Amino acid sequence: MDRNDARYQAFLQILKEELVPAMGCTEPIAIAYGAAKAREILGEIPDKVIVEASANIIKNVKSVVVPNTNGLKGIEAAAAVGIIAGKADKVLEVVSKVSEEEKKLTKEYLDRGCIEVKLADTGIVFDIIITMHYKEAYVKLRISEYHVNIVHVEKNGEVLLSQGSVVEGKEKGLTDRSLLNVKDIIEFADTVLIEDVKETLSRQIEYNSAIAKAGIEGNYGANVGSVLLKTYGNDVKIRAKAMAAAGSDARMSGCELPVIINSGSGNQGMTTSLPVIEYAKELKVSEEKLYRALVISNLITLHLKTGIGRLSAFCGVICAGCGSGAGIAYLYGDGYEEIAHTIVNAVAIVSGIVCDGAKPSCAGKIASAVDAGILGYFMYKEGQQFRGGDGIIAKGVENTIANIGHLGKVGMKETDKEIINIMLTRC
């Protein structure tokens, strides 16, 4: 694929748009970012704050620790630290620098009971509306469709920013992800100039490896990563699962290290990259080969996730596990046929795993997803495969990916409602 090819530039831009740093689970951080931005516009610490969040946002914020809050959880905590200590110009690293005094002030502000949370029943899966009041002044800010997409700002009746009506599934301002397909992704990975992706991917390697190491060495969540290494052994297949799981162990439980995300998710960013990094070490491939394999794993993950949407009842790390399996296949020197069958096999194994919010058990789901990616590859190498007509598997990898998108976006809508209902009423 030539550098002047429109597809080349589009794929490159997609990587740059998606592989960005974030500290903490991205849904609470999106709330903190919105709160910091609204407070900046208001110019004062608000007397009253109303946070309206869609059900999927509530689901993903409920059970994770917000970084730099001394262990606080939930929407109110995310909004409070954004208001007191957030630096909106740092975007998804909005609360990466919080002093001990600011942590104390965050808790005090939270205890004042100024923040009210409501369900945003707008029909938009990803929707956050923050309204802040200070005396007679107010600011209203809305983030929709993805984590930093501010679509509306008004202050004291004056509209400062408006993108018009918000339409489900339309991510304004981003490169068209529908351009992605498995054949073109592999062609791009084979031909991309390393200088065009090195900065983006070297940062992914550095950041995600660091938080995985912290997860292995520390005591976070259910310690899925370290349990795998302690009880399953030290084979590369185990290390690949353990490192990705350990990164999630740390991140879900408040580790104050950034990750490079994929599809708006740190868990997906770690799942699509860390197994590939681990296999690259084992196979002793060149740095260039690792970069090209990461291009494969990241773009395959994004391709699978595009049809599903940012948030769904379909667990997003399944897409990332398929992506990492594809990247591992590439490290072994394989091409389109092996990668396509790896994806289909992996999807057939784990496509039923549901998303019940961000929390420590995400690490276990990550381990299962990575295992499916690896098994999917070695199945095909051993002459085994799942075929079109086996359940939701269709003939042709793109048809199978389309089926997964339909299942995650349309078929699991009612499942999503029941998951949220159970989480909010029975847990």
Stockholm file with secondary structure:
# STOCKHOLM 1.0

chainA/1-427         MDRNDARYQAFLQILKEELVPAMGCTEPIAIAYGAAKAREILGEIPDKVIVEASANIIKNVKSVVVPNTNGLKGIEAAAAVGIIAGKADKVLEVVSKVSEEEKKLTKEYLDRGCIEVKLADTGIVFDIIITMHYKEAYVKLRISEYHVNIVHVEKNGEVLLSQGSVVEGKEKGLTDRSLLNVKDIIEFADTVLIEDVKETLSRQIEYNSAIAKAGIEGNYGANVGSVLLKTYGNDVKIRAKAMAAAGSDARMSGCELPVIINSGSGNQGMTTSLPVIEYAKELKVSEEKLYRALVISNLITLHLKTGIGRLSAFCGVICAGCGSGAGIAYLYGDGYEEIAHTIVNAVAIVSGIVCDGAKPSCAGKIASAVDAGILGYFMYKEGQQFRGGDGIIAKGVENTIANIGHLGKVGMKETDKEIINIMLTRC
#=GR chainA/1-427 SS CCTTSHHHHHHHHHHHHHSCEEESCHHHHHHHHHHHHHHHHHCSCCSEEEEEECHHHHHHHTTSBCTTSSSCBSHHHHHHHHHHHCCGGGGGGTTSCCCHHHHHHHHHHHHTTCEEEEECCSSCSSEEEEEEEETTEEEEEEEESSTTCEEEEEETTEEEEECCSCCTTCCTTSCCGGGCCHHHHHHHHHHCCHHHHHHHHHHHHHHHHHHHHHHHHSCCTTCHHHHHHHHHCSCHHHHHHHHHHHHHHHHHTTCCCEEECBTTBHHHHHHHHHHHHHHHHHHTCCHHHHHHHHHHHHHHHHHHHHTTCSSCSBCTHHHHHHHHHHHHHHHTTCCHHHHHHHHHHHHHHHTTCBCCCSSTTHHHHHHHHHHHHHHHHHHHHTTCCCCTTSTTCCSSHHHHHHHHHHIIIIITHHHHHHHHHHHHHTC
#=GC SS_cons         CCTTSHHHHHHHHHHHHHSCEEESCHHHHHHHHHHHHHHHHHCSCCSEEEEEECHHHHHHHTTSBCTTSSSCBSHHHHHHHHHHHCCGGGGGGTTSCCCHHHHHHHHHHHHTTCEEEEECCSSCSSEEEEEEEETTEEEEEEEESSTTCEEEEEETTEEEEECCSCCTTCCTTSCCGGGCCHHHHHHHHHHCCHHHHHHHHHHHHHHHHHHHHHHHHSCCTTCHHHHHHHHHCSCHHHHHHHHHHHHHHHHHTTCCCEEECBTTBHHHHHHHHHHHHHHHHHHTCCHHHHHHHHHHHHHHHHHHHHTTCSSCSBCTHHHHHHHHHHHHHHHTTCCHHHHHHHHHHHHHHHTTCBCCCSSTTHHHHHHHHHHHHHHHHHHHHTTCCCCTTSTTCCSSHHHHHHHHHHIIIIITHHHHHHHHHHHHHTC
//
